């Protein structure tokens, strides 16, 4: 079996965390993710022919599939592909669909991106394999297009209706920076994170049991808000087109629940734009306030938080060195993201773990991270 250390081709693909801009991507808003220095590591050697053998080292599983039989979603023995293999197979399928002929390979991969915690382990796998096949094949493709193809793989091969943010951040991360990414125009720019600040991610260990149905309900509420608001604001296409001032004048026309959901999205879109300006101006204190405000909005207006996430954010806000904290991801479980002065990082982590154990009688998994570059080929 091929090893990570000795393979002729090696790729590192980071996970990502979203610092601000939650539940705005399907409303055409801008988001503020950062790639993080927890990653998927892949290693491969090319093989003649069209067979691909993958070793998932963390699962101690392997599978072989044929690049000419990807539509079947089966291995060479006719067995359905395991769920983990559908991500690389889906990337291969999409690349081939777009006219890029791939070659066979044997590859191993391992990850220290926690699965199921909302840090985009699946997007890291997708982007990592896309970059790996690019290295093997020597073909050119810009990173935004690469990210869009990986999103297409997840949407149409894996069957998960995700937005573009995860693959975008994994492919385009900039060390020391967040990425201001407009999900409508696809324009983006890196914005510097405060010097001497660390990203600390706290996994509540609560998994998202209600996320799918709740996500669909909230998405429908946003669409209903747009439909109703178009009577007064005929030029809007999505909630990102409504300013907070406009919303204040017309929101009384919306049913109470729809109004709350839309209020979060309108305010969150404005928060992201202000937050990017804060980072460019070096105003870390105001940026942190916007993170706390974003969490309160997700808790009270969008109603996707849970007591454990609220506890983590409240405890974080009481600890020295904390600039800002909020839940990160869809909600109903998963992680919080904290921006913390590096000098206080160890003290912060210890205080957060202890406080969460006392408050919730649960053990949080806490990760000290920094903003990373997007996926790269190791030399």
C-alpha positions as CSV (number, residue, x, y, z in Angstrom):
1,X,0.0,0.0,0.0
2,X,1.2,3.5,-0.8
3,X,2.3,5.6,2.1
4,X,1.8,9.3,2.7
5,X,5.5,9.9,3.2
6,X,7.0,8.1,0.2
7,X,4.4,8.7,-2.6
8,X,5.6,10.7,-5.6
9,X,2.5,12.9,-5.5
10,X,1.3,14.5,-2.2
11,X,-1.5,17.0,-1.6
12,X,-2.7,18.8,1.6
13,X,-6.3,20.1,1.5
14,X,-7.5,22.2,4.5
15,X,-10.8,22.2,6.3
16,X,-12.6,25.5,6.8
17,X,-14.5,27.5,9.4
18,X,-17.0,30.3,8.7
19,X,-16.3,33.3,10.8
20,X,-19.4,35.2,9.9
21,X,-22.3,34.9,7.4
22,X,-24.5,32.0,8.4
23,X,-27.5,31.0,6.4
24,X,-26.9,33.7,3.9
25,X,-25.4,31.7,1.0
26,X,-28.8,30.5,-0.2
27,X,-30.0,34.1,0.0
28,X,-27.2,35.3,-2.3
29,X,-25.3,37.0,0.5
30,X,-21.5,37.3,1.2
31,X,-19.8,35.0,3.7
32,X,-16.5,35.2,5.6
33,X,-14.8,31.8,5.8
34,X,-11.2,30.9,6.4
35,X,-9.3,27.8,5.5
36,X,-7.7,26.3,8.7
37,X,-4.6,24.3,9.4
38,X,-6.4,21.1,10.0
39,X,-6.4,19.1,6.7
40,X,-6.8,16.0,4.6
41,X,-3.4,14.6,3.4
42,X,-3.4,12.6,0.2
43,X,-0.7,10.6,-1.4
44,X,-0.8,8.9,-4.8
45,X,1.1,7.2,-7.6
46,X,-0.2,7.0,-11.1
47,X,-1.2,3.6,-12.6
48,X,-1.6,2.6,-16.2
49,X,-5.2,2.1,-17.2
50,X,-8.4,3.4,-15.7
51,X,-8.6,1.8,-12.3
52,X,-8.5,3.8,-9.1
53,X,-7.6,2.2,-5.7
54,X,-8.2,4.3,-2.6
55,X,-7.1,3.6,0.9
56,X,-9.0,5.4,3.6
57,X,-6.4,5.1,6.3
58,X,-8.5,6.4,9.2
59,X,-11.3,3.9,8.5
60,X,-8.9,1.1,7.5
61,X,-10.9,0.5,4.4
62,X,-10.1,0.4,0.7
63,X,-12.0,0.4,-2.6
64,X,-11.2,0.1,-6.3
65,X,-13.4,1.6,-9.0
66,X,-13.2,2.0,-12.7
67,X,-13.1,5.5,-14.2
68,X,-15.2,4.1,-17.1
69,X,-18.0,2.9,-14.8
70,X,-18.5,5.9,-12.5
71,X,-22.2,6.3,-13.3
72,X,-22.9,3.0,-11.6
73,X,-21.5,4.3,-8.2
74,X,-20.1,0.8,-7.7
75,X,-16.7,-0.7,-7.1
76,X,-15.1,-3.2,-9.5
77,X,-17.0,-6.1,-7.8
78,X,-20.4,-4.4,-8.4
79,X,-20.8,-3.4,-4.7
80,X,-22.2,0.1,-4.1
81,X,-19.4,2.5,-3.2
82,X,-19.1,3.2,0.5
83,X,-20.2,6.7,1.4
84,X,-16.6,8.0,1.9
85,X,-15.6,6.9,-1.6
86,X,-18.4,8.8,-3.3
87,X,-16.6,12.1,-2.7
88,X,-13.5,11.3,-4.7
89,X,-15.5,9.2,-7.2
90,X,-17.9,12.2,-7.7
91,X,-15.0,14.5,-8.4
92,X,-13.7,12.1,-11.0
93,X,-17.1,11.8,-12.5
94,X,-17.5,15.6,-12.8
95,X,-14.0,16.2,-14.2
96,X,-14.7,13.5,-16.9
97,X,-18.1,15.1,-17.6
98,X,-16.3,18.4,-18.3
99,X,-13.9,16.8,-20.8
100,X,-10.9,16.2,-18.5
101,X,-9.7,12.6,-19.0
102,X,-8.2,11.1,-15.9
103,X,-5.7,8.3,-15.4
104,X,-5.8,5.5,-12.9
105,X,-4.0,5.8,-9.6
106,X,-3.5,4.3,-6.2
107,X,-4.0,6.8,-3.4
108,X,-4.1,6.9,0.4
109,X,-5.6,9.6,2.5
110,X,-5.9,10.6,6.1
111,X,-7.5,13.5,7.9
112,X,-7.3,15.5,11.1
113,X,-10.4,17.5,10.2
114,X,-13.2,16.2,12.6
115,X,-16.0,14.6,10.7
116,X,-19.5,15.8,11.4
117,X,-18.4,18.9,13.2
118,X,-19.1,21.4,10.5
119,X,-15.5,22.0,9.4
120,X,-16.0,20.7,5.8
121,X,-14.1,17.5,5.9
122,X,-16.0,16.4,2.8
123,X,-15.1,19.5,0.9
124,X,-11.5,19.1,1.9
125,X,-11.6,15.5,0.5
126,X,-13.2,16.7,-2.8
127,X,-10.8,19.6,-3.3
128,X,-7.8,17.5,-2.3
129,X,-8.6,14.8,-4.9
130,X,-9.3,17.4,-7.6
131,X,-5.9,19.0,-7.0
132,X,-4.3,15.5,-6.9
133,X,-5.7,14.6,-10.3
134,X,-4.6,18.0,-11.6
135,X,-1.1,17.3,-10.4
136,X,-1.1,13.8,-12.0
137,X,-2.6,15.1,-15.3
138,X,-0.8,18.4,-15.6
139,X,-3.9,20.2,-16.8
140,X,-4.7,23.8,-15.8
141,X,-7.9,25.0,-14.1
142,X,-8.4,28.1,-11.9
143,X,-9.3,27.5,-8.3
144,X,-12.7,29.0,-8.4
145,X,-13.7,26.7,-11.3
146,X,-12.1,23.8,-9.5
147,X,-14.2,24.6,-6.4
148,X,-17.4,24.8,-8.5
149,X,-16.7,21.4,-10.0
150,X,-16.3,19.9,-6.6
151,X,-19.6,21.5,-5.5
152,X,-21.2,19.9,-8.6
153,X,-19.8,16.5,-7.5
154,X,-21.3,16.9,-4.1
155,X,-24.7,18.1,-5.4
156,X,-25.1,15.6,-8.3
157,X,-23.0,12.6,-7.4
158,X,-23.0,12.4,-3.6
159,X,-26.5,14.0,-3.5
160,X,-25.9,16.7,-0.9
161,X,-27.4,20.1,-1.8
162,X,-24.5,22.2,-0.5
163,X,-23.5,25.8,-1.5
164,X,-20.1,26.8,-2.9
165,X,-18.6,28.3,0.3
166,X,-17.0,25.1,1.6
167,X,-15.2,24.0,-1.6
168,X,-14.3,27.7,-2.3
169,X,-12.6,28.2,1.0
170,X,-10.7,24.8,0.9
171,X,-9.4,25.7,-2.6
172,X,-8.7,29.4,-2.2
173,X,-7.6,29.9,1.4
174,X,-5.0,32.6,2.2
175,X,-2.8,32.1,5.3
176,X,-3.5,34.7,7.9
177,X,-6.7,35.9,6.2
178,X,-10.4,35.4,6.0
179,X,-12.1,35.4,2.6
180,X,-14.9,37.8,1.8
181,X,-16.8,35.8,-0.8
182,X,-19.9,37.1,-2.6
183,X,-22.0,34.0,-3.3
184,X,-23.9,35.8,-6.1
185,X,-21.1,37.4,-8.1
186,X,-18.4,35.0,-7.0
187,X,-16.1,38.0,-6.5
188,X,-13.8,37.6,-3.5
189,X,-10.9,39.2,-1.6
190,X,-8.8,38.1,1.3
191,X,-9.1,40.3,4.4
192,X,-6.4,40.1,7.1
193,X,-7.2,38.5,10.5
194,X,-5.9,40.5,13.5
195,X,-2.2,40.0,14.1
196,X,-1.6,37.8,17.1
197,X,-5.1,36.2,17.0
198,X,-5.9,32.5,16.8
199,X,-9.0,30.8,15.7
200,X,-10.2,28.4,18.4
201,X,-12.9,25.9,17.4
202,X,-14.9,24.1,20.1
203,X,-16.9,21.0,19.1
204,X,-19.9,20.7,21.3
205,X,-20.1,17.0,20.5
206,X,-23.8,17.5,19.8
207,X,-24.6,16.2,16.3
208,X,-27.3,17.8,14.1
209,X,-30.3,15.5,14.5
210,X,-32.8,18.1,13.3
211,X,-30.7,20.0,10.8
212,X,-32.2,18.8,7.5
213,X,-35.9,19.5,8.1
214,X,-35.1,22.7,10.0
215,X,-32.8,23.9,7.1
216,X,-35.6,23.3,4.6
217,X,-38.1,25.1,6.7
218,X,-35.9,28.2,7.0
219,X,-35.0,28.2,3.4
220,X,-38.7,28.1,2.5
221,X,-39.3,31.0,5.0
222,X,-36.7,33.1,3.2
223,X,-38.2,32.4,-0.2
224,X,-41.6,33.3,1.2
225,X,-40.2,36.6,2.6
226,X,-38.8,37.5,-0.8
227,X,-42.2,36.7,-2.5
228,X,-44.1,38.9,-0.1
229,X,-41.6,41.8,0.0
230,X,-41.6,42.0,-3.8
231,X,-45.0,43.7,-3.6
232,X,-43.2,46.8,-2.1
233,X,-39.7,46.1,-3.4
234,X,-40.2,44.7,-6.9
235,X,-36.5,44.8,-7.9
236,X,-35.3,42.3,-5.2
237,X,-34.2,38.8,-6.2
238,X,-33.1,37.6,-2.8
239,X,-32.9,38.9,0.7
240,X,-29.4,40.1,0.1
241,X,-31.0,42.8,-2.0
242,X,-32.9,44.3,1.0
243,X,-31.0,46.8,3.2
244,X,-31.7,46.9,7.0
245,X,-33.3,50.3,6.5
246,X,-35.7,49.0,3.8
247,X,-36.5,46.0,5.9
248,X,-37.5,48.1,8.8
249,X,-40.1,49.9,6.7
250,X,-41.7,46.9,5.1
251,X,-41.2,44.0,7.5
252,X,-44.6,44.5,9.2
253,X,-46.2,42.9,6.2
254,X,-44.5,39.5,6.9
255,X,-45.9,36.8,9.2
256,X,-44.1,36.7,12.5
257,X,-41.9,33.7,11.9
258,X,-41.1,34.7,8.4
259,X,-40.2,38.1,9.6
260,X,-37.8,36.7,12.2
261,X,-36.0,34.5,9.7
262,X,-35.7,37.3,7.1
263,X,-34.5,39.8,9.8
264,X,-31.6,37.5,10.6
265,X,-30.5,37.2,6.9
266,X,-30.8,40.9,6.2
267,X,-28.8,41.9,9.3
268,X,-26.3,39.1,8.8
269,X,-25.5,40.3,5.2
270,X,-24.9,43.8,6.6
271,X,-22.7,42.3,9.4
272,X,-20.5,40.5,6.9
273,X,-19.8,43.6,4.9
274,X,-19.1,45.6,8.0
275,X,-16.9,42.8,9.4
276,X,-14.7,42.7,6.3
277,X,-14.2,46.5,6.7
278,X,-13.3,46.1,10.3
279,X,-10.6,43.5,9.4
280,X,-9.2,45.8,6.7
281,X,-9.1,48.6,9.2
282,X,-7.6,46.6,12.0
283,X,-10.6,46.9,14.3
284,X,-10.6,43.6,16.0
285,X,-12.8,44.7,18.9
286,X,-15.7,45.6,16.6
287,X,-15.2,42.5,14.5
288,X,-15.6,40.4,17.7
289,X,-18.8,42.3,18.6
290,X,-20.2,41.4,15.2
291,X,-19.5,37.7,15.9
292,X,-21.4,37.9,19.2
293,X,-24.2,39.7,17.5
294,X,-24.3,37.1,14.8
295,X,-24.7,34.4,17.4
296,X,-27.5,36.2,19.1
297,X,-29.3,36.5,15.8
298,X,-28.9,32.8,15.0
299,X,-30.2,32.0,18.5
300,X,-33.2,34.4,18.7
301,X,-34.2,35.1,15.1
302,X,-33.2,32.1,13.1
303,X,-33.6,29.8,16.1
304,X,-30.9,27.3,15.0
305,X,-28.8,27.3,18.2
306,X,-29.1,24.8,21.1
307,X,-28.3,25.3,24.8
308,X,-24.9,23.7,24.5
309,X,-23.8,26.1,21.7
310,X,-25.2,29.0,23.7
311,X,-23.2,27.9,26.8
312,X,-20.0,27.7,24.8
313,X,-20.5,31.2,23.5
314,X,-21.4,32.6,26.9
315,X,-18.4,31.0,28.6
316,X,-16.1,32.2,25.8
317,X,-17.3,35.7,26.3
318,X,-16.3,35.6,30.0
319,X,-12.8,34.5,29.3
320,X,-9.7,36.7,29.0
321,X,-8.5,37.3,25.4
322,X,-11.7,36.4,23.7
323,X,-12.5,38.9,20.9
324,X,-15.6,37.2,19.6
325,X,-17.5,33.9,19.5
326,X,-20.5,32.3,17.8
327,X,-21.9,29.1,16.5
328,X,-20.4,28.1,13.1
329,X,-22.3,26.1,10.5
330,X,-26.0,25.3,10.1
331,X,-26.6,25.0,13.9
332,X,-28.5,22.4,16.0
333,X,-25.1,21.1,17.0
334,X,-21.6,21.1,15.8
335,X,-19.0,23.8,16.7
336,X,-18.5,27.3,17.9
337,X,-15.8,29.5,16.4
338,X,-13.8,31.9,18.7
339,X,-11.3,34.6,17.8
340,X,-8.9,34.8,20.6
341,X,-5.7,36.7,21.4
342,X,-2.9,34.1,20.9
343,X,-1.3,35.0,24.2
344,X,-4.4,33.8,26.0
345,X,-5.0,30.7,23.9
346,X,-4.0,28.0,26.4
347,X,-5.8,29.7,29.2
348,X,-8.9,30.2,27.0
349,X,-9.0,26.6,25.9
350,X,-8.7,25.3,29.5
351,X,-11.4,27.7,30.7
352,X,-13.8,26.8,27.9
353,X,-13.4,23.0,28.5
354,X,-13.8,23.4,32.2
355,X,-16.8,25.8,32.0
356,X,-18.6,23.6,29.4
357,X,-18.1,20.5,31.6
358,X,-19.5,22.3,34.6
359,X,-22.4,23.9,32.7
360,X,-23.4,21.0,30.4
361,X,-21.7,17.9,31.9
362,X,-20.1,17.3,28.5
363,X,-16.6,17.2,27.2
364,X,-15.9,19.7,24.4
365,X,-13.2,18.9,21.9
366,X,-11.3,22.2,21.3
367,X,-8.9,22.9,18.4
368,X,-6.4,25.7,18.2
369,X,-6.2,26.8,14.5
370,X,-4.8,29.5,12.2
371,X,-6.0,30.6,8.8
372,X,-4.3,28.5,6.2
373,X,-3.6,28.5,2.4
374,X,-5.9,26.6,0.1
375,X,-5.1,23.1,-1.1
376,X,-1.5,22.7,-2.3
377,X,0.8,20.1,-3.8
378,X,3.7,19.2,-1.4
379,X,7.1,19.2,-3.1
